[in-house]
């Protein structure tokens, strides 16, 4: 199950990487649903941090 979730998050991050290079990327905002317990909130927060750091013009935050 964890591999499936990790694979899903990696696929989402890869899809967002393509958005980062578009002309309208300044208008893009992403919310990452990561739950309330376990390792998922930590993983979601780190994924949002990576998106904010690596993809200019694209903002991300977590949603519990």
Residue frames relative to the residue before (quaternion, step in Angstrom):
aa qw qx qy qz dx dy dz
X 1.0000 0.0000 0.0000 0.0000 0.00 0.00 0.00
X 0.6577 0.5114 -0.3147 0.4548 3.57 0.96 -0.84
X 0.6226 0.5299 -0.3420 0.4632 3.58 1.06 -0.70
X 0.6335 0.5310 -0.3242 0.4600 3.55 1.03 -0.79
X 0.6692 0.4813 -0.2945 0.4835 3.59 0.90 -0.91
X 0.6551 0.5021 -0.3160 0.4680 3.60 0.90 -0.88
X 0.6429 0.5176 -0.3153 0.4684 3.58 0.99 -0.80
X 0.6340 0.5282 -0.3230 0.4634 3.56 1.04 -0.78
X 0.6715 0.4888 -0.2983 0.4703 3.58 0.90 -0.92
X 0.6407 0.5132 -0.3273 0.4680 3.59 1.00 -0.74
X 0.6451 0.5122 -0.3194 0.4684 3.58 1.01 -0.78
X 0.6365 0.5121 -0.3241 0.4770 3.59 1.02 -0.77
X 0.6565 0.5048 -0.3124 0.4653 3.59 0.92 -0.87
X 0.6514 0.5025 -0.3201 0.4698 3.59 0.98 -0.78
X 0.6489 0.5092 -0.3159 0.4689 3.58 1.01 -0.74
X 0.6607 0.4964 -0.3050 0.4734 3.57 1.05 -0.73
X 0.5600 0.5999 -0.3925 0.4153 3.58 1.13 -0.51
X 0.6422 0.5152 -0.3190 0.4695 3.58 1.07 -0.68
X 0.6341 0.5287 -0.3291 0.4583 3.59 1.10 -0.63
X 0.6064 0.6060 -0.3463 0.3809 3.56 1.08 -0.70
X 0.7211 0.4355 -0.2556 0.4745 3.59 1.11 -0.51
X 0.5272 0.6441 -0.4194 0.3624 3.59 1.21 -0.05
X 0.6329 -0.5573 0.3887 0.3711 3.56 -1.25 0.42
X 0.7301 0.4179 -0.2334 0.4877 3.60 1.11 -0.60
X 0.3158 0.7920 -0.4798 0.2069 3.60 1.20 0.31
X 0.5736 0.6029 -0.3870 0.3972 3.62 1.12 -0.50
X 0.6979 0.4619 -0.2625 0.4804 3.58 1.17 -0.48
X 0.5551 0.6475 -0.3730 0.3653 3.60 1.25 -0.03
X 0.0169 0.7715 -0.6352 0.0323 3.56 -1.05 0.88
X 0.1225 -0.8035 0.5821 0.0234 3.58 -0.90 0.95
X 0.1297 -0.7548 0.6366 0.0905 3.56 -1.02 0.83
X 0.2084 -0.7840 0.5788 0.0830 3.53 -0.85 1.03
X 0.2665 -0.7605 0.5743 0.1443 3.58 -0.60 1.15
X 0.0280 0.8533 -0.5164 0.0671 3.58 -0.46 1.16
X 0.5631 -0.6417 0.3857 0.3498 3.62 1.16 0.17
X 0.5307 -0.6581 0.4605 0.2705 3.52 -1.38 -0.01
X 0.8072 0.2275 -0.0974 0.5359 3.60 1.10 -0.51
X 0.7295 0.4202 -0.3172 0.4367 3.53 -1.29 0.38
X 0.7378 -0.4084 0.3036 0.4435 3.55 -1.20 -0.54
X 0.5083 0.6940 -0.4079 0.3059 3.60 1.19 -0.33
X 0.6497 0.4984 -0.3519 0.4535 3.67 0.88 -0.70
X 0.6365 0.5170 -0.3233 0.4724 3.58 1.04 -0.76
X 0.6633 0.4997 -0.3006 0.4690 3.58 0.94 -0.90
X 0.6601 0.5095 -0.3062 0.4594 3.60 0.95 -0.86
X 0.6489 0.5103 -0.3148 0.4683 3.58 0.99 -0.81
X 0.6613 0.4939 -0.3065 0.4742 3.58 0.97 -0.82
X 0.6298 0.5231 -0.3320 0.4685 3.60 1.02 -0.76
X 0.6483 0.5007 -0.3145 0.4797 3.61 0.97 -0.82
X 0.6359 0.5270 -0.3246 0.4610 3.58 1.00 -0.79
X 0.6602 0.5028 -0.3041 0.4677 3.59 0.97 -0.86
X 0.6380 0.5192 -0.3280 0.4646 3.60 0.98 -0.82
X 0.6718 0.5011 -0.2977 0.4571 3.58 0.91 -0.92
X 0.6944 0.4770 -0.2766 0.4624 3.58 1.02 -0.75
X 0.7968 0.3834 -0.1619 0.4380 3.59 0.81 -1.02
X 0.7575 0.3340 -0.1924 0.5268 3.61 1.09 -0.53
X 0.2590 -0.7999 0.5201 0.1503 3.59 -0.13 1.24
X 0.7989 0.2832 -0.2234 0.4812 3.55 -1.01 0.84
X 0.6796 0.4163 -0.2806 0.5349 3.59 1.27 -0.04
X 0.1307 -0.8018 0.5817 0.0402 3.58 -0.75 1.06
X 0.0646 -0.7997 0.5968 0.0079 3.56 -1.02 0.81
X 0.0152 0.7673 -0.6411 -0.0080 3.55 -1.22 0.55
X 0.4779 -0.6583 0.4954 0.3048 3.57 -1.26 0.33
X 0.1680 -0.7525 0.6320 0.0785 3.51 -1.24 0.62
X 0.3010 -0.7823 0.5207 0.1621 3.57 -0.58 1.14
